[in-house]
Amino acid sequence: MMSGSDLEQPDAVEFQSEEEEEQEERRVTDPPSPPPFTLSGPDTSHPFYDVARHGILQVSGDDGYGRKLIVFSSCCLPPSHQLNHQRLLEYLKFTLDQYVEMDYILVYFHHGLSSSNKPSLRWLQEAYRQFDRKYKKNLKTLYVVHPTNFIRIVWNIFKPVISHKFGKKLKYVNHLAELQRHLNDQLLLVPPDVLRHDEKLRAAQNARPLPSLKEPPPRPPLPMQQFAVSLQYIREKNQAAIIPLVMRQTVTYLKENGLRTEGIFRRSVHVQLIKDIQKLYNLGKPVNFNVYDDNVHVAAVVLKIFLRELPEPLLTFQVYDQVQDLLREFTCRSCHHVTGVLNVRGVVRLPVCLPGVETSLRVTRCKQLVQSLPENHFIVAKYLLAFLHMVSLESIFNRMNSSNLAYVFGVYLVRPRHSSFSLSALTPVNIFTEILIEHFHTVFGSCCPPGQETP
């Protein structure tokens, strides 16, 4: 990974050579793989349907700090004669306009850019001119993945007009493993073509394996630690309290102050502020959310970070495989496919009501999965989902119905043990989470183990 000063010498990056780039381009004789969301086509009423249908741009969700992850995949660009590049520029601005008022991160997958689909340098120049300070000020990082000599050429052309401040935000990444060190987020959707290209690069380097980062051995957790430790550890170190202190305090604060806050759980806050609050909690020191600007959003992000950093997700690794099987069961009972719609915000809207499947059957199966959880996880999950159900009841004010909440929380509640999410795997997780929120009383109501609390 390069620092800002490193950008003055882009040769230091492992750029693919021109010869390798040309060979790679010649090898690409078949059409690229379908875009990541071909599982669920875009809404034909989308104002930029002609561009959006290619899957070039993906809004992958939020990272743990509430910053939007936006992915541009060159491998999804069709040949230039099939795409109006002016419309592409307008589509990029249309999408970014919805997020640039808050912190966001861009990931650019360079693999797949070839002479047949490559925009002109004049287009790149116009794009840089139109993406003015409005778009740059809240951009935290631009990751360029699998850079080639084309990037070097473009950099040398634009270096005289690129500000030093913007240059510091640009990070070159040679391999996906390196990207994961910097963006440890399971919501990042990587196109299949990029995955295969990364595997080829790694296979070619078997003779000289990638340098591994030397990390110090993990330190034992602090006695009062709340983040990145198991629910069992928290219970043992906190006088047998089942509901973790972080969850109890954030949920209580949000219930009293934030239920009608528009965009709750959607806003980002300063990363260093969240780290400072984590440190206070881990040291057993008091936290008062009233002293912070944007206090509701600070509490919301702290709750999401707590869930994300649990070593095992709240609904356990085992439930992940069961949820995937559950969707296949629903699919077989319906039309043999699950459809969704890409709305104007670039988010796939996933219907809970699958065709031909009775609501009662779906809810019953989800209830069975939840009741199979270890008691400690069940109690905490019921506490959290009861709160999220309250939030959804105020959606006329906060714009966070059960579907939107599932989109935010699903990936924190259920995740695979060893791999990242694909869009096809994320679909059933979001549907499952939406059912838990929408039908909370049916799923959780009849089971009340000792020690159960309500928010």
ChimeraX attribute file (.defattr): number of C-alpha atoms within 10 A of each C-alpha:
attribute: neighborCount
match mode: 1-to-1
recipient: residues
	/A:1	13
	/A:2	16
	/A:3	13
	/A:4	14
	/A:5	11
	/A:6	16
	/A:7	19
	/A:8	14
	/A:9	11
	/A:10	18
	/A:11	11
	/A:12	10
	/A:13	18
	/A:14	15
	/A:15	20
	/A:16	18
	/A:17	13
	/A:18	12
	/A:19	10
	/A:20	13
	/A:21	18
	/A:22	13
	/A:23	11
	/A:24	16
	/A:25	16
	/A:26	10
	/A:27	9
	/A:28	11
	/A:29	8
	/A:30	6
	/A:31	9
	/A:32	14
	/A:33	13
	/A:34	15
	/A:35	21
	/A:36	22
	/A:37	22
	/A:38	16
	/A:39	16
	/A:40	19
	/A:41	19
	/A:42	25
	/A:43	19
	/A:44	14
	/A:45	10
	/A:46	17
	/A:47	13
	/A:48	19
	/A:49	17
	/A:50	16
	/A:51	23
	/A:52	23
	/A:53	19
	/A:54	21
	/A:55	24
	/A:56	21
	/A:57	25
	/A:58	24
	/A:59	21
	/A:60	20
	/A:61	22
	/A:62	23
	/A:63	23
	/A:64	22
	/A:65	22
	/A:66	26
	/A:67	24
	/A:68	23
	/A:69	22
	/A:70	23
	/A:71	23
	/A:72	20
	/A:73	26
	/A:74	21
	/A:75	25
	/A:76	25
	/A:77	25
	/A:78	19
	/A:79	15
	/A:80	14
	/A:81	9
	/A:82	11
	/A:83	16
	/A:84	13
	/A:85	17
	/A:86	12
	/A:87	13
	/A:88	18
	/A:89	17
	/A:90	15
	/A:91	19
	/A:92	19
	/A:93	16
	/A:94	15
	/A:95	18
	/A:96	17
	/A:97	13
	/A:98	12
	/A:99	20
	/A:100	18
	/A:101	14
	/A:102	18
	/A:103	21
	/A:104	24
	/A:105	20
	/A:106	18
	/A:107	23
	/A:108	19
	/A:109	22
	/A:110	19
	/A:111	23
	/A:112	21
	/A:113	21
	/A:114	20
	/A:115	12
	/A:116	12
	/A:117	19
	/A:118	16
	/A:119	17
	/A:120	12
	/A:121	12
	/A:122	9
	/A:123	14
	/A:124	14
	/A:125	14
	/A:126	13
	/A:127	16
	/A:128	13
	/A:129	11
	/A:130	14
	/A:131	14
	/A:132	10
	/A:133	11
	/A:134	12
	/A:135	17
	/A:136	16
	/A:137	15
	/A:138	16
	/A:139	21
	/A:140	17
	/A:141	18
	/A:142	20
	/A:143	22
	/A:144	21
	/A:145	22
	/A:146	23
	/A:147	22
	/A:148	21
	/A:149	18
	/A:150	17
	/A:151	17
	/A:152	15
	/A:153	12
	/A:154	13
	/A:155	16
	/A:156	13
	/A:157	13
	/A:158	14
	/A:159	14
	/A:160	9
	/A:161	10
	/A:162	12
	/A:163	10
	/A:164	14
	/A:165	11
	/A:166	16
	/A:167	19
	/A:168	17
	/A:169	17
	/A:170	19
	/A:171	20
	/A:172	24
	/A:173	24
	/A:174	20
	/A:175	19
	/A:176	18
	/A:177	14
	/A:178	17
	/A:179	19
	/A:180	14
	/A:181	10
	/A:182	12
	/A:183	18
	/A:184	14
	/A:185	20
	/A:186	20
	/A:187	22
	/A:188	23
	/A:189	22
	/A:190	21
	/A:191	23
	/A:192	16
	/A:193	19
	/A:194	21
	/A:195	13
	/A:196	11
	/A:197	16
	/A:198	19
	/A:199	14
	/A:200	11
	/A:201	14
	/A:202	17
	/A:203	12
	/A:204	11
	/A:205	11
	/A:206	9
	/A:207	8
	/A:208	9
	/A:209	10
	/A:210	12
	/A:211	6
	/A:212	7
	/A:213	8
	/A:214	6
	/A:215	6
	/A:216	6
	/A:217	6
	/A:218	6
	/A:219	6
	/A:220	7
	/A:221	13
	/A:222	13
	/A:223	14
	/A:224	18
	/A:225	21
	/A:226	29
	/A:227	24
	/A:228	16
	/A:229	16
	/A:230	17
	/A:231	22
	/A:232	15
	/A:233	15
	/A:234	21
	/A:235	17
	/A:236	14
	/A:237	14
	/A:238	17
	/A:239	8
	/A:240	13
	/A:241	14
	/A:242	21
	/A:243	24
	/A:244	18
	/A:245	17
	/A:246	20
	/A:247	21
	/A:248	18
	/A:249	18
	/A:250	21
	/A:251	21
	/A:252	15
	/A:253	19
	/A:254	23
	/A:255	17
	/A:256	11
	/A:257	13
	/A:258	20
	/A:259	22
	/A:260	20
	/A:261	18
	/A:262	16
	/A:263	15
	/A:264	22
	/A:265	24
	/A:266	20
	/A:267	22
	/A:268	22
	/A:269	21
	/A:270	12
	/A:271	13
	/A:272	10
	/A:273	13
	/A:274	17
	/A:275	14
	/A:276	11
	/A:277	19
	/A:278	21
	/A:279	15
	/A:280	16
	/A:281	18
	/A:282	18
	/A:283	14
	/A:284	15
	/A:285	11
	/A:286	9
	/A:287	14
	/A:288	11
	/A:289	18
	/A:290	13
	/A:291	8
	/A:292	12
	/A:293	10
	/A:294	13
	/A:295	18
	/A:296	23
	/A:297	23
	/A:298	26
	/A:299	29
	/A:300	23
	/A:301	26
	/A:302	25
	/A:303	21
	/A:304	21
	/A:305	21
	/A:306	19
	/A:307	22
	/A:308	24
	/A:309	16
	/A:310	18
	/A:311	14
	/A:312	21
	/A:313	23
	/A:314	23
	/A:315	22
	/A:316	19
	/A:317	16
	/A:318	17
	/A:319	21
	/A:320	20
	/A:321	15
	/A:322	13
	/A:323	22
	/A:324	17
	/A:325	13
	/A:326	19
	/A:327	21
	/A:328	16
	/A:329	14
	/A:330	20
	/A:331	17
	/A:332	14
	/A:333	15
	/A:334	15
	/A:335	13
	/A:336	12
	/A:337	15
	/A:338	20
	/A:339	17
	/A:340	18
	/A:341	19
	/A:342	22
	/A:343	18
	/A:344	18
	/A:345	15
	/A:346	21
	/A:347	17
	/A:348	23
	/A:349	20
	/A:350	22
	/A:351	16
	/A:352	18
	/A:353	12
	/A:354	20
	/A:355	17
	/A:356	12
	/A:357	16
	/A:358	13
	/A:359	14
	/A:360	11
	/A:361	11
	/A:362	19
	/A:363	19
	/A:364	13
	/A:365	14
	/A:366	22
	/A:367	21
	/A:368	12
	/A:369	17
	/A:370	20
	/A:371	14
	/A:372	13
	/A:373	17
	/A:374	11
	/A:375	15
	/A:376	17
	/A:377	21
	/A:378	21
	/A:379	22
	/A:380	22
	/A:381	20
	/A:382	24
	/A:383	20
	/A:384	21
	/A:385	21
	/A:386	20
	/A:387	20
	/A:388	24
	/A:389	20
	/A:390	19
	/A:391	25
	/A:392	22
	/A:393	16
	/A:394	16
	/A:395	19
	/A:396	11
	/A:397	15
	/A:398	18
	/A:399	17
	/A:400	26
	/A:401	21
	/A:402	26
	/A:403	22
	/A:404	21
	/A:405	23
	/A:406	25
	/A:407	24
	/A:408	22
	/A:409	21
	/A:410	22
	/A:411	22
	/A:412	24
	/A:413	24
	/A:414	25
	/A:415	27
	/A:416	18
	/A:417	14
	/A:418	7
	/A:419	8
	/A:420	18
	/A:421	19
	/A:422	17
	/A:423	20
	/A:424	15
	/A:425	17
	/A:426	21
	/A:427	24
	/A:428	22
	/A:429	28
	/A:430	28
	/A:431	23
	/A:432	23
	/A:433	26
	/A:434	25
	/A:435	23
	/A:436	26
	/A:437	24
	/A:438	22
	/A:439	20
	/A:440	20
	/A:441	15
	/A:442	16
	/A:443	22
	/A:444	22
	/A:445	12
	/A:446	9
	/A:447	15
	/A:448	12
	/A:449	11
	/A:450	8
	/A:451	12
	/A:452	16
	/A:453	15
	/A:454	13
	/A:455	15
